[in-house]
Amino acid sequence: MPVDDPHGIHCRLDELLDERGLTLTALADRIGVTVVNLSVLKNQRAKAVRFSTLTAICKALDCQPGDLFVLVD
C-alpha cells in the first residue's frame, strides 16, 4: 500500500476490481459513471466522493465502504 497518498486515505478500487475479474470500463458501465471519474478515484487523485457513487460502487462490487478505502499511517 502506498505511503504517499496525499489525503491519508488509500482507495483499493484497483485491488477489488482485480479480485472480481472486472475492468474499470466494465464497472463504469455498470454504475453509470465515466471511466475518467473512476480513474481519478483509483489513482488516488480524488478529493471527494459522492455518496451515490460510493453506494453504486459498493453494490456493484459487493463490498462495504471500508473495503474500498483504508487509512494510511
Protein Blocks (a to p, Z undefined) as FASTA:
>chain_A
ZZkbfnlpacfklmmmmmnopafklmmmmnopafklmmmmmnopafbdcfklmmmmmmmn
opafklmpccdZZ
